[in-house]
Amino acid sequence: MSWALLHAAVEHQRGGRLAEAQKLYERVLRSEPKNADALHLLGLVLIERGTTERGFQLLRRAVAYAPRSVEALNNLAVELARAGRVEEALGWFEKALALAPDRPGARPNYASALSDRGIALQAEGRTAEALASFDAAVATAPEHADAHYNRGNTLHLLGRFAEAVAAFECAISLRPGYLAALHNRGISLHALDRPGEALASYDTALAAGSEDPALLVNRAAALLALGRMAEARACCEEALAMRPDDPDALFNLGNALRGSRRNEPALEAYDRALALRPEFPNARDNRGITLLELGRYPEAAEVFAGLIADHPAQPYVRGRLLHARLFTCDWRDTPALSRDVQDRIAAGERVEVPFMALAHVADAALQRRCAEIYVADKLRISPGPAEPSG
């Protein structure tokens, strides 16, 4: 009798007739309250119908009565993970894996939970712990493309760009046409100062069907790095047609226009970006540079002074402020500003462009140190220890 009811309930469940399945499972349990199969399957029905906590209670009872039921253990873990209760899910996945390590789906499901835990840890800023979780995920299921992708994102955040590229490439090899991995591989390649390869990765994503305006913005950045200003501008305009209020697209549009010596339209693009995101240090900086190039030195000095006040670590801005003041013959604080710039050069800070340093730095060793810092920054190499100035 119970077997026939259970079989009928399973058929209803498979057919999506969940209310009918629930009634039959409940009939079985009235006569056999410890029937693990009925508890297990009714728990899944209740979760699917939205009675989540009651469903979890029944699944736990099922595994209590049938502790070696790999299917029940695995389904409890899967449903907990779907509900965002990743830590609980991991424990049940581990029990299922211990009983049947080679069961189809067991390792990918466990890896998914480890990957989900990594995402949650990353959202909390616990980056090292997130990476450990992603490492465990790819070790558990090397074929898990999403785990490789998530691992790549965390490696990028840690500044380990070459490893991030390798992780994204694993994801892409497992899932050709993985748009997000193609996009983020491009971002990591650009961070390695390999804009040509970054551009190729973006183009592959576009050919695979990506319609993400953020990808177009990053593609424009790669084109800018390659000196292809007209193409960069067109790319930004395409992104803005899709998302008109994108400050990053406007910023890169400004850069493309400025790179084409169209400073007035560039200034307008930076102004539009800053209207959308007032605290955008690079846009403020490039706006100041554009004002310098337009000969609007007092306005440029005001921009740089405000930027130093709000973002004191912004590279090279102190040197730019000094030169804006020198161009206007404003001597009020230029000696103190020059001393500050020179002290920061001696300390190894990115504070001055070498050619401009010649206008106020008389010490040859400091001039050389300034050049070393600048070249190291642009070529991404270590400038080495500071030499004593004499």
TORMAR-867579 format. One record per residue (C-alpha): chain; residue in three letters; x, y, z. Coordinates in steps of 0.02 Angstrom, whole numbers, plus 50000, padded with zeros to 5 digits. Example, Ala and Ser with C-alpha at 12.3 -4.5 7.8 and 13.67 -1.06 7.14 Angstrom:
2
@c:A, r:ALA, px:50615, py:49775, pz:50390
@c:A, r:SER, px:50684, py:49947, pz:50357
// end
This chain:
390
@c:A, r:MET, px:50000, py:50000, pz:50000
@c:A, r:SER, px:50134, py:50126, pz:50053
@c:A, r:TRP, px:50242, py:50076, pz:49905
@c:A, r:ALA, px:50099, py:50107, pz:49783
@c:A, r:LEU, px:50060, py:50276, pz:49861
@c:A, r:LEU, px:50244, py:50324, pz:49857
@c:A, r:HIS, px:50258, py:50274, pz:49674
@c:A, r:ALA, px:50103, py:50375, pz:49629
@c:A, r:ALA, px:50169, py:50525, pz:49726
@c:A, r:VAL, px:50335, py:50518, pz:49633
@c:A, r:GLU, px:50243, py:50516, pz:49466
@c:A, r:HIS, px:50143, py:50670, pz:49518
@c:A, r:GLN, px:50303, py:50757, pz:49573
@c:A, r:ARG, px:50391, py:50719, pz:49410
@c:A, r:GLY, px:50241, py:50786, pz:49316
@c:A, r:GLY, px:50243, py:50949, pz:49414
@c:A, r:ARG, px:50080, py:50909, pz:49505
@c:A, r:LEU, px:50152, py:50957, pz:49673
@c:A, r:ALA, px:49990, py:50975, pz:49773
@c:A, r:GLU, px:49937, py:50798, pz:49726
@c:A, r:ALA, px:50111, py:50732, pz:49766
@c:A, r:GLN, px:50108, py:50818, pz:49936
@c:A, r:LYS, px:49943, py:50738, pz:49984
@c:A, r:LEU, px:50006, py:50563, pz:49942
@c:A, r:TYR, px:50172, py:50584, pz:50034
@c:A, r:GLU, px:50076, py:50645, pz:50186
@c:A, r:ARG, px:49964, py:50489, pz:50178
@c:A, r:VAL, px:50119, py:50380, pz:50177
@c:A, r:LEU, px:50191, py:50471, pz:50328
@c:A, r:ARG, px:50031, py:50454, pz:50428
@c:A, r:SER, px:50054, py:50266, pz:50423
@c:A, r:GLU, px:50246, py:50265, pz:50418
@c:A, r:PRO, px:50312, py:50422, pz:50504
@c:A, r:LYS, px:50493, py:50363, pz:50485
@c:A, r:ASN, px:50484, py:50327, pz:50299
@c:A, r:ALA, px:50644, py:50414, pz:50243
@c:A, r:ASP, px:50597, py:50416, pz:50058
@c:A, r:ALA, px:50430, py:50501, pz:50092
@c:A, r:LEU, px:50512, py:50627, pz:50210
@c:A, r:HIS, px:50648, py:50664, pz:50083
@c:A, r:LEU, px:50532, py:50687, pz:49934
@c:A, r:LEU, px:50398, py:50781, pz:50030
@c:A, r:GLY, px:50534, py:50899, pz:50094
@c:A, r:LEU, px:50582, py:50938, pz:49913
@c:A, r:VAL, px:50399, py:50966, pz:49866
@c:A, r:LEU, px:50373, py:51087, pz:50010
@c:A, r:ILE, px:50530, py:51185, pz:49969
@c:A, r:GLU, px:50475, py:51199, pz:49788
@c:A, r:ARG, px:50303, py:51258, pz:49845
@c:A, r:GLY, px:50381, py:51391, pz:49958
@c:A, r:THR, px:50361, py:51307, pz:50128
@c:A, r:THR, px:50549, py:51311, pz:50147
@c:A, r:GLU, px:50582, py:51286, pz:50332
@c:A, r:ARG, px:50459, py:51142, pz:50347
@c:A, r:GLY, px:50543, py:51065, pz:50194
@c:A, r:PHE, px:50714, py:51076, pz:50275
@c:A, r:GLN, px:50647, py:50999, pz:50435
@c:A, r:LEU, px:50582, py:50849, pz:50337
@c:A, r:LEU, px:50745, py:50830, pz:50240
@c:A, r:ARG, px:50843, py:50829, pz:50403
@c:A, r:ARG, px:50727, py:50696, pz:50474
@c:A, r:ALA, px:50752, py:50595, pz:50315
@c:A, r:VAL, px:50942, py:50595, pz:50333
@c:A, r:ALA, px:50926, py:50558, pz:50519
@c:A, r:TYR, px:50828, py:50399, pz:50478
@c:A, r:ALA, px:50933, py:50357, pz:50324
@c:A, r:PRO, px:51107, py:50429, pz:50361
@c:A, r:ARG, px:51184, py:50337, pz:50213
@c:A, r:SER, px:51060, py:50403, pz:50084
@c:A, r:VAL, px:51177, py:50498, pz:49971
@c:A, r:GLU, px:51033, py:50566, pz:49868
@c:A, r:ALA, px:50946, py:50640, pz:50021
@c:A, r:LEU, px:51109, py:50712, pz:50089
@c:A, r:ASN, px:51150, py:50789, pz:49921
@c:A, r:ASN, px:50976, py:50862, pz:49896
@c:A, r:LEU, px:50976, py:50938, pz:50070
@c:A, r:ALA, px:51144, py:51019, pz:50032
@c:A, r:VAL, px:51087, py:51081, pz:49861
@c:A, r:GLU, px:50928, py:51161, pz:49931
@c:A, r:LEU, px:51022, py:51243, pz:50075
@c:A, r:ALA, px:51146, py:51316, pz:49952
@c:A, r:ARG, px:51005, py:51382, pz:49842
@c:A, r:ALA, px:50931, py:51465, pz:49997
@c:A, r:GLY, px:51097, py:51553, pz:50029
@c:A, r:ARG, px:51140, py:51446, pz:50180
@c:A, r:VAL, px:51307, py:51397, pz:50108
@c:A, r:GLU, px:51400, py:51350, pz:50268
@c:A, r:GLU, px:51262, py:51227, pz:50316
@c:A, r:ALA, px:51261, py:51159, pz:50139
@c:A, r:LEU, px:51447, py:51125, pz:50140
@c:A, r:GLY, px:51435, py:51009, pz:50289
@c:A, r:TRP, px:51301, py:50903, pz:50206
@c:A, r:PHE, px:51397, py:50899, pz:50041
@c:A, r:GLU, px:51549, py:50835, pz:50135
@c:A, r:LYS, px:51445, py:50693, pz:50209
@c:A, r:ALA, px:51376, py:50646, pz:50039
@c:A, r:LEU, px:51550, py:50650, pz:49961
@c:A, r:ALA, px:51621, py:50541, pz:50099
@c:A, r:LEU, px:51490, py:50407, pz:50060
@c:A, r:ALA, px:51498, py:50418, pz:49870
@c:A, r:PRO, px:51644, py:50522, pz:49807
@c:A, r:ASP, px:51617, py:50466, pz:49628
@c:A, r:ARG, px:51429, py:50489, pz:49622
@c:A, r:PRO, px:51380, py:50590, pz:49467
@c:A, r:GLY, px:51351, py:50771, pz:49514
@c:A, r:ALA, px:51418, py:50757, pz:49691
@c:A, r:ARG, px:51583, py:50847, pz:49662
@c:A, r:PRO, px:51512, py:50984, pz:49549
@c:A, r:ASN, px:51375, py:51019, pz:49677
@c:A, r:TYR, px:51502, py:51029, pz:49818
@c:A, r:ALA, px:51613, py:51140, pz:49711
@c:A, r:SER, px:51464, py:51254, pz:49676
@c:A, r:ALA, px:51435, py:51273, pz:49862
@c:A, r:LEU, px:51619, py:51312, pz:49892
@c:A, r:SER, px:51611, py:51439, pz:49751
@c:A, r:ASP, px:51453, py:51517, pz:49824
@c:A, r:ARG, px:51541, py:51530, pz:49992
@c:A, r:GLY, px:51686, py:51618, pz:49906
@c:A, r:ILE, px:51567, py:51744, pz:49828
@c:A, r:ALA, px:51488, py:51780, pz:49998
@c:A, r:LEU, px:51660, py:51801, pz:50079
@c:A, r:GLN, px:51715, py:51916, pz:49938
@c:A, r:ALA, px:51560, py:52024, pz:49963
@c:A, r:GLU, px:51613, py:52046, pz:50145
@c:A, r:GLY, px:51788, py:52099, pz:50093
@c:A, r:ARG, px:51866, py:51937, pz:50157
@c:A, r:THR, px:51968, py:51915, pz:49999
@c:A, r:ALA, px:52100, py:51792, pz:50058
@c:A, r:GLU, px:51966, py:51676, pz:50130
@c:A, r:ALA, px:51866, py:51692, pz:49969
@c:A, r:LEU, px:52017, py:51639, pz:49867
@c:A, r:ALA, px:52043, py:51487, pz:49980
@c:A, r:SER, px:51861, py:51437, pz:49950
@c:A, r:PHE, px:51880, py:51455, pz:49762
@c:A, r:ASP, px:52043, py:51357, pz:49769
@c:A, r:ALA, px:51951, py:51216, pz:49858
@c:A, r:ALA, px:51811, py:51224, pz:49729
@c:A, r:VAL, px:51927, py:51202, pz:49579
@c:A, r:ALA, px:52024, py:51066, pz:49670
@c:A, r:THR, px:51860, py:50973, pz:49704
@c:A, r:ALA, px:51793, py:50991, pz:49527
@c:A, r:PRO, px:51925, py:51051, pz:49402
@c:A, r:GLU, px:51790, py:51051, pz:49267
@c:A, r:HIS, px:51687, py:51184, pz:49360
@c:A, r:ALA, px:51698, py:51335, pz:49245
@c:A, r:ASP, px:51611, py:51456, pz:49362
@c:A, r:ALA, px:51730, py:51416, pz:49504
@c:A, r:HIS, px:51880, py:51457, pz:49392
@c:A, r:TYR, px:51794, py:51618, pz:49339
@c:A, r:ASN, px:51757, py:51672, pz:49518
@c:A, r:ARG, px:51935, py:51628, pz:49568
@c:A, r:GLY, px:51998, py:51740, pz:49427
@c:A, r:ASN, px:51895, py:51886, pz:49490
@c:A, r:THR, px:51969, py:51869, pz:49664
@c:A, r:LEU, px:52147, py:51853, pz:49599
@c:A, r:HIS, px:52120, py:52013, pz:49500
@c:A, r:LEU, px:52061, py:52103, pz:49656
@c:A, r:LEU, px:52219, py:52045, pz:49744
@c:A, r:GLY, px:52325, py:52119, pz:49603
@c:A, r:ARG, px:52381, py:51947, pz:49545
@c:A, r:PHE, px:52338, py:51984, pz:49365
@c:A, r:ALA, px:52437, py:51848, pz:49276
@c:A, r:GLU, px:52357, py:51715, pz:49386
@c:A, r:ALA, px:52187, py:51794, pz:49354
@c:A, r:VAL, px:52215, py:51780, pz:49166
@c:A, r:ALA, px:52259, py:51596, pz:49188
@c:A, r:ALA, px:52102, py:51565, pz:49290
@c:A, r:PHE, px:51992, py:51651, pz:49161
@c:A, r:GLU, px:52073, py:51549, pz:49024
@c:A, r:CYS, px:52031, py:51389, pz:49118
@c:A, r:ALA, px:51850, py:51446, pz:49128
@c:A, r:ILE, px:51847, py:51488, pz:48941
@c:A, r:SER, px:51927, py:51322, pz:48893
@c:A, r:LEU, px:51790, py:51232, pz:48990
@c:A, r:ARG, px:51651, py:51342, pz:48922
@c:A, r:PRO, px:51697, py:51420, pz:48754
@c:A, r:GLY, px:51606, py:51583, pz:48729
@c:A, r:TYR, px:51597, py:51618, pz:48917
@c:A, r:LEU, px:51562, py:51804, pz:48896
@c:A, r:ALA, px:51600, py:51864, pz:49073
@c:A, r:ALA, px:51765, py:51768, pz:49076
@c:A, r:LEU, px:51815, py:51838, pz:48906
@c:A, r:HIS, px:51775, py:52013, pz:48968
@c:A, r:ASN, px:51867, py:51997, pz:49132
@c:A, r:ARG, px:52017, py:51913, pz:49050
@c:A, r:GLY, px:52030, py:52071, pz:48946
@c:A, r:ILE, px:52027, py:52179, pz:49103
@c:A, r:SER, px:52167, py:52078, pz:49183
@c:A, r:LEU, px:52269, py:52080, pz:49024
@c:A, r:HIS, px:52253, py:52269, pz:49016
@c:A, r:ALA, px:52309, py:52278, pz:49198
@c:A, r:LEU, px:52465, py:52184, pz:49141
@c:A, r:ASP, px:52493, py:52321, pz:49010
@c:A, r:ARG, px:52448, py:52202, pz:48869
@c:A, r:PRO, px:52313, py:52307, pz:48783
@c:A, r:GLY, px:52326, py:52217, pz:48616
@c:A, r:GLU, px:52284, py:52050, pz:48696
@c:A, r:ALA, px:52150, py:52134, pz:48801
@c:A, r:LEU, px:52071, py:52203, pz:48643
@c:A, r:ALA, px:52072, py:52030, pz:48564
@c:A, r:SER, px:51983, py:51959, pz:48716
@c:A, r:TYR, px:51850, py:52095, pz:48710
@c:A, r:ASP, px:51826, py:52067, pz:48525
@c:A, r:THR, px:51803, py:51880, pz:48553
@c:A, r:ALA, px:51667, py:51919, pz:48681
@c:A, r:LEU, px:51581, py:52037, pz:48558
@c:A, r:ALA, px:51589, py:51905, pz:48421
@c:A, r:ALA, px:51513, py:51780, pz:48542
@c:A, r:GLY, px:51363, py:51895, pz:48568
@c:A, r:SER, px:51404, py:52010, pz:48713
@c:A, r:GLU, px:51295, py:52166, pz:48721
@c:A, r:ASP, px:51370, py:52232, pz:48882
@c:A, r:PRO, px:51407, py:52420, pz:48870
@c:A, r:ALA, px:51540, py:52399, pz:49006
@c:A, r:LEU, px:51636, py:52287, pz:48887
@c:A, r:LEU, px:51632, py:52426, pz:48756
@c:A, r:VAL, px:51699, py:52549, pz:48886
@c:A, r:ASN, px:51844, py:52433, pz:48928
@c:A, r:ARG, px:51874, py:52399, pz:48743
@c:A, r:ALA, px:51888, py:52588, pz:48719
@c:A, r:ALA, px:52019, py:52593, pz:48857
@c:A, r:ALA, px:52122, py:52462, pz:48766
@c:A, r:LEU, px:52108, py:52560, pz:48604
@c:A, r:LEU, px:52164, py:52717, pz:48695
@c:A, r:ALA, px:52317, py:52625, pz:48761
@c:A, r:LEU, px:52355, py:52573, pz:48582
@c:A, r:GLY, px:52339, py:52753, pz:48521
@c:A, r:ARG, px:52186, py:52715, pz:48413
@c:A, r:MET, px:52089, py:52870, pz:48462
@c:A, r:ALA, px:51956, py:52873, pz:48326
@c:A, r:GLU, px:51908, py:52692, pz:48360
@c:A, r:ALA, px:51906, py:52724, pz:48547
@c:A, r:ARG, px:51790, py:52871, pz:48522
@c:A, r:ALA, px:51672, py:52768, pz:48414
@c:A, r:CYS, px:51672, py:52630, pz:48545
@c:A, r:CYS, px:51627, py:52754, pz:48683
@c:A, r:GLU, px:51488, py:52828, pz:48578
@c:A, r:GLU, px:51418, py:52654, pz:48548
@c:A, r:ALA, px:51421, py:52621, pz:48736
@c:A, r:LEU, px:51336, py:52788, pz:48771
@c:A, r:ALA, px:51200, py:52750, pz:48645
@c:A, r:MET, px:51160, py:52598, pz:48752
@c:A, r:ARG, px:51185, py:52682, pz:48921
@c:A, r:PRO, px:51188, py:52873, pz:48906
@c:A, r:ASP, px:51227, py:52907, pz:49089
@c:A, r:ASP, px:51384, py:52802, pz:49102
@c:A, r:PRO, px:51522, py:52907, pz:49182
@c:A, r:ASP, px:51658, py:52783, pz:49132
@c:A, r:ALA, px:51607, py:52793, pz:48950
@c:A, r:LEU, px:51606, py:52982, pz:48959
@c:A, r:PHE, px:51778, py:52980, pz:49042
@c:A, r:ASN, px:51852, py:52872, pz:48904
@c:A, r:LEU, px:51765, py:52979, pz:48774
@c:A, r:GLY, px:51852, py:53130, pz:48850
@c:A, r:ASN, px:52018, py:53038, pz:48842
@c:A, r:ALA, px:51991, py:52993, pz:48659
@c:A, r:LEU, px:51945, py:53172, pz:48615
@c:A, r:ARG, px:52093, py:53243, pz:48712
@c:A, r:GLY, px:52207, py:53116, pz:48626
@c:A, r:SER, px:52142, py:53185, pz:48461
@c:A, r:ARG, px:52184, py:53364, pz:48519
@c:A, r:ARG, px:52001, py:53408, pz:48534
@c:A, r:ASN, px:52015, py:53483, pz:48706
@c:A, r:GLU, px:51854, py:53583, pz:48715
@c:A, r:PRO, px:51741, py:53433, pz:48677
@c:A, r:ALA, px:51851, py:53328, pz:48795
@c:A, r:LEU, px:51819, py:53453, pz:48934
@c:A, r:GLU, px:51633, py:53439, pz:48902
@c:A, r:ALA, px:51643, py:53249, pz:48914
@c:A, r:TYR, px:51737, py:53258, pz:49080
@c:A, r:ASP, px:51610, py:53383, pz:49147
@c:A, r:ARG, px:51468, py:53265, pz:49102
@c:A, r:ALA, px:51558, py:53120, pz:49187
@c:A, r:LEU, px:51585, py:53223, pz:49344
@c:A, r:ALA, px:51404, py:53279, pz:49347
@c:A, r:LEU, px:51358, py:53095, pz:49360
@c:A, r:ARG, px:51499, py:53046, pz:49479
@c:A, r:PRO, px:51569, py:53199, pz:49568
@c:A, r:GLU, px:51700, py:53097, pz:49662
@c:A, r:PHE, px:51789, py:53029, pz:49507
@c:A, r:PRO, px:51974, py:53068, pz:49539
@c:A, r:ASN, px:52040, py:53021, pz:49367
@c:A, r:ALA, px:51907, py:53124, pz:49280
@c:A, r:ARG, px:51947, py:53273, pz:49391
@c:A, r:ASP, px:52132, py:53249, pz:49356
@c:A, r:ASN, px:52111, py:53237, pz:49168
@c:A, r:ARG, px:51994, py:53386, pz:49170
@c:A, r:GLY, px:52134, py:53485, pz:49255
@c:A, r:ILE, px:52262, py:53426, pz:49128
@c:A, r:THR, px:52145, py:53478, pz:48987
@c:A, r:LEU, px:52127, py:53651, pz:49065
@c:A, r:LEU, px:52317, py:53662, pz:49073
@c:A, r:GLU, px:52329, py:53618, pz:48889
@c:A, r:LEU, px:52198, py:53750, pz:48850
@c:A, r:GLY, px:52301, py:53880, pz:48943
@c:A, r:ARG, px:52168, py:53903, pz:49077
@c:A, r:TYR, px:52296, py:53893, pz:49216
@c:A, r:PRO, px:52199, py:53968, pz:49364
@c:A, r:GLU, px:52055, py:53848, pz:49333
@c:A, r:ALA, px:52177, py:53703, pz:49319
@c:A, r:ALA, px:52261, py:53752, pz:49483
@c:A, r:GLU, px:52091, py:53756, pz:49568
@c:A, r:VAL, px:52052, py:53581, pz:49504
@c:A, r:PHE, px:52219, py:53510, pz:49563
@c:A, r:ALA, px:52210, py:53594, pz:49734
@c:A, r:GLY, px:52036, py:53521, pz:49762
@c:A, r:LEU, px:52094, py:53351, pz:49705
@c:A, r:ILE, px:52240, py:53352, pz:49827
@c:A, r:ALA, px:52121, py:53399, pz:49968
@c:A, r:ASP, px:52000, py:53258, pz:49926
@c:A, r:HIS, px:52118, py:53125, pz:49859
@c:A, r:PRO, px:52294, py:53160, pz:49925
@c:A, r:ALA, px:52364, py:52998, pz:49852
@c:A, r:GLN, px:52317, py:53042, pz:49672
@c:A, r:PRO, px:52478, py:53018, pz:49571
@c:A, r:TYR, px:52569, py:53169, pz:49496
@c:A, r:VAL, px:52437, py:53295, pz:49547
@c:A, r:ARG, px:52554, py:53395, pz:49660
@c:A, r:GLY, px:52675, py:53421, pz:49518
@c:A, r:ARG, px:52531, py:53477, pz:49407
@c:A, r:LEU, px:52471, py:53601, pz:49537
@c:A, r:LEU, px:52647, py:53673, pz:49551
@c:A, r:HIS, px:52660, py:53699, pz:49363
@c:A, r:ALA, px:52488, py:53776, pz:49351
@c:A, r:ARG, px:52546, py:53901, pz:49483
@c:A, r:LEU, px:52711, py:53933, pz:49393
@c:A, r:PHE, px:52622, py:53967, pz:49228
@c:A, r:THR, px:52517, py:54102, pz:49312
@c:A, r:CYS, px:52667, py:54175, pz:49407
@c:A, r:ASP, px:52575, py:54139, pz:49569
@c:A, r:TRP, px:52718, py:54132, pz:49695
@c:A, r:ARG, px:52616, py:54125, pz:49855
@c:A, r:ASP, px:52656, py:53946, pz:49902
@c:A, r:THR, px:52762, py:53883, pz:49757
@c:A, r:PRO, px:52925, py:53870, pz:49859
@c:A, r:ALA, px:52838, py:53765, pz:49992
@c:A, r:LEU, px:52750, py:53662, pz:49858
@c:A, r:SER, px:52915, py:53633, pz:49766
@c:A, r:ARG, px:52998, py:53575, pz:49928
@c:A, r:ASP, px:52852, py:53458, pz:49961
@c:A, r:VAL, px:52864, py:53385, pz:49785
@c:A, r:GLN, px:53052, py:53358, pz:49803
@c:A, r:ASP, px:53031, py:53275, pz:49973
@c:A, r:ARG, px:52903, py:53158, pz:49898
@c:A, r:ILE, px:53017, py:53117, pz:49751
@c:A, r:ALA, px:53153, py:53072, pz:49876
@c:A, r:ALA, px:53027, py:52960, pz:49966
@c:A, r:GLY, px:52987, py:52869, pz:49803
@c:A, r:GLU, px:52813, py:52941, pz:49773
@c:A, r:ARG, px:52735, py:52965, pz:49601
@c:A, r:VAL, px:52723, py:53152, pz:49613
@c:A, r:GLU, px:52808, py:53235, pz:49464
@c:A, r:VAL, px:52840, py:53209, pz:49278
@c:A, r:PRO, px:53028, py:53206, pz:49244
@c:A, r:PHE, px:53033, py:53340, pz:49109
@c:A, r:MET, px:52929, py:53460, pz:49215
@c:A, r:ALA, px:53041, py:53427, pz:49365
@c:A, r:LEU, px:53183, py:53514, pz:49274
@c:A, r:ALA, px:53092, py:53678, pz:49299
@c:A, r:HIS, px:53114, py:53676, pz:49488
@c:A, r:VAL, px:53225, py:53529, pz:49542
@c:A, r:ALA, px:53410, py:53576, pz:49537
@c:A, r:ASP, px:53476, py:53417, pz:49619
@c:A, r:ALA, px:53534, py:53296, pz:49482
@c:A, r:ALA, px:53509, py:53144, pz:49593
@c:A, r:LEU, px:53329, py:53196, pz:49627
@c:A, r:GLN, px:53300, py:53226, pz:49442
@c:A, r:ARG, px:53361, py:53050, pz:49407
@c:A, r:ARG, px:53256, py:52979, pz:49548
@c:A, r:CYS, px:53103, py:53066, pz:49477
@c:A, r:ALA, px:53137, py:52989, pz:49306
@c:A, r:GLU, px:53162, py:52815, pz:49382
@c:A, r:ILE, px:52997, py:52825, pz:49475
@c:A, r:TYR, px:52904, py:52884, pz:49321
@c:A, r:VAL, px:52978, py:52752, pz:49205
@c:A, r:ALA, px:52947, py:52615, pz:49334
@c:A, r:ASP, px:52766, py:52670, pz:49348
@c:A, r:LYS, px:52737, py:52673, pz:49161
@c:A, r:LEU, px:52830, py:52510, pz:49128
@c:A, r:ARG, px:52770, py:52424, pz:49288
@c:A, r:ILE, px:52944, py:52383, pz:49354
@c:A, r:SER, px:53021, py:52414, pz:49523
@c:A, r:PRO, px:53119, py:52577, pz:49530
@c:A, r:GLY, px:53237, py:52501, pz:49659
@c:A, r:PRO, px:53297, py:52582, pz:49818
@c:A, r:ALA, px:53317, py:52770, pz:49825
@c:A, r:GLU, px:53492, py:52836, pz:49803
@c:A, r:PRO, px:53550, py:52962, pz:49932
@c:A, r:SER, px:53547, py:53139, pz:49867
@c:A, r:GLY, px:53704, py:53236, pz:49897
// end
